[in-house]
Amino acid sequence: MDRLRGWPATLVEGPVSLRPLRLRDVRDWRDCRLRNAEWLRPWEPSNPETPLFRTGLGPYVSMVGTLRREARQGLAMPWVVTYEGRFAGQLTVGAIVWGSARSAQVGYWIDGALAGRGIIPTALAMAVDHCFFTTGLHRLEANIRPENQASRRVVEKLGFREEGVRRRQLHIDGAWRDHICYALTVEDAPRGLLVQWRRTLAEQAARRNEPSPG
C-alpha cells in the first residue's frame, strides 16, 4: 500500500485531539521531553537518535522525517496529542503490516503534569477506531513493560487483552526488557472503542454523583 487511507487525519473528542506530528512542533516537543525526562526514562526505548537529554533540534527533525516518510509509505501514523489546545504528548501507530496481516503496533507518552485525566485513553480510543474503520487495519498491539502499571491500565480500560510476555523484546533504559503484549482486533470492538470509553466515563461520573449510603 503506497498511501494510508484517511491520512493525514485530525481527530477530536472534547478537549482531547490528535493531529499529525509537524516539524514546527519541535520546541513544544523538545521542552516537554526535557521536562519529563525522569518521568519517561524507565519506559523509553534506548535510541541514540532521539535521546531525552539532547537540547538540539537534530534528533527531532530526524524522527519527524523518518515518521513522515513511513506515513507516506503506509507504514505509520504519527500523531501529537493535545489537551485544550496544549501539546500533551505523542501517539504513534507504527510497524504497519499489510497483506494478510493488516496489523500494527501503537505507542504513546504523555506529559506527566497531565497524567490521570483520561487523555491517553481517549486519544487511544480515537486512534484505534480510525485504524479499524477508516484505515482498514484488523489488529493492533501495545507492548508494555510489566512495571508500567499506568500504561497497562490504559489498555486494560479499553478492553485490550493480555496475550503473554515477550522476553527481552526492547532495549529500554539501558537494558533488554520484557514486555507484556496486549492486543485488540476489530471484532473485539464492533461499535468502536470511543463509544465504549464514553459509556465508561458516564458510568464513572454517575457513581461519583451518587449520594453516600446512610
ChimeraX attribute file (.defattr): number of C-alpha atoms within 10 A of each C-alpha:
attribute: neighborCount
match mode: 1-to-1
recipient: residues
	/A:1	11
	/A:2	10
	/A:3	14
	/A:4	19
	/A:5	14
	/A:6	13
	/A:7	17
	/A:8	15
	/A:9	14
	/A:10	14
	/A:11	15
	/A:12	15
	/A:13	15
	/A:14	8
	/A:15	12
	/A:16	20
	/A:17	23
	/A:18	24
	/A:19	18
	/A:20	19
	/A:21	21
	/A:22	14
	/A:23	15
	/A:24	9
	/A:25	14
	/A:26	18
	/A:27	14
	/A:28	13
	/A:29	20
	/A:30	19
	/A:31	12
	/A:32	18
	/A:33	23
	/A:34	16
	/A:35	16
	/A:36	16
	/A:37	17
	/A:38	12
	/A:39	16
	/A:40	18
	/A:41	16
	/A:42	15
	/A:43	18
	/A:44	17
	/A:45	18
	/A:46	18
	/A:47	12
	/A:48	9
	/A:49	12
	/A:50	16
	/A:51	17
	/A:52	20
	/A:53	11
	/A:54	15
	/A:55	14
	/A:56	11
	/A:57	13
	/A:58	12
	/A:59	18
	/A:60	21
	/A:61	17
	/A:62	13
	/A:63	14
	/A:64	17
	/A:65	14
	/A:66	12
	/A:67	20
	/A:68	19
	/A:69	13
	/A:70	20
	/A:71	21
	/A:72	16
	/A:73	14
	/A:74	21
	/A:75	21
	/A:76	24
	/A:77	26
	/A:78	26
	/A:79	25
	/A:80	23
	/A:81	29
	/A:82	21
	/A:83	20
	/A:84	10
	/A:85	10
	/A:86	12
	/A:87	17
	/A:88	24
	/A:89	23
	/A:90	22
	/A:91	23
	/A:92	21
	/A:93	24
	/A:94	21
	/A:95	15
	/A:96	21
	/A:97	17
	/A:98	15
	/A:99	7
	/A:100	7
	/A:101	11
	/A:102	16
	/A:103	22
	/A:104	21
	/A:105	18
	/A:106	21
	/A:107	16
	/A:108	18
	/A:109	20
	/A:110	23
	/A:111	18
	/A:112	16
	/A:113	12
	/A:114	13
	/A:115	13
	/A:116	12
	/A:117	10
	/A:118	13
	/A:119	21
	/A:120	26
	/A:121	21
	/A:122	23
	/A:123	25
	/A:124	24
	/A:125	22
	/A:126	23
	/A:127	23
	/A:128	25
	/A:129	21
	/A:130	20
	/A:131	24
	/A:132	21
	/A:133	15
	/A:134	13
	/A:135	17
	/A:136	17
	/A:137	21
	/A:138	19
	/A:139	21
	/A:140	22
	/A:141	22
	/A:142	22
	/A:143	23
	/A:144	24
	/A:145	21
	/A:146	14
	/A:147	13
	/A:148	13
	/A:149	10
	/A:150	11
	/A:151	20
	/A:152	19
	/A:153	13
	/A:154	19
	/A:155	22
	/A:156	13
	/A:157	12
	/A:158	19
	/A:159	17
	/A:160	21
	/A:161	16
	/A:162	17
	/A:163	13
	/A:164	11
	/A:165	16
	/A:166	15
	/A:167	11
	/A:168	13
	/A:169	15
	/A:170	18
	/A:171	15
	/A:172	18
	/A:173	15
	/A:174	12
	/A:175	11
	/A:176	14
	/A:177	18
	/A:178	19
	/A:179	20
	/A:180	20
	/A:181	18
	/A:182	21
	/A:183	20
	/A:184	21
	/A:185	17
	/A:186	19
	/A:187	11
	/A:188	14
	/A:189	18
	/A:190	11
	/A:191	12
	/A:192	18
	/A:193	23
	/A:194	21
	/A:195	13
	/A:196	16
	/A:197	19
	/A:198	14
	/A:199	12
	/A:200	14
	/A:201	12
	/A:202	12
	/A:203	12
	/A:204	11
	/A:205	11
	/A:206	10
	/A:207	11
	/A:208	10
	/A:209	9
	/A:210	8
	/A:211	7
	/A:212	7
	/A:213	4
	/A:214	3
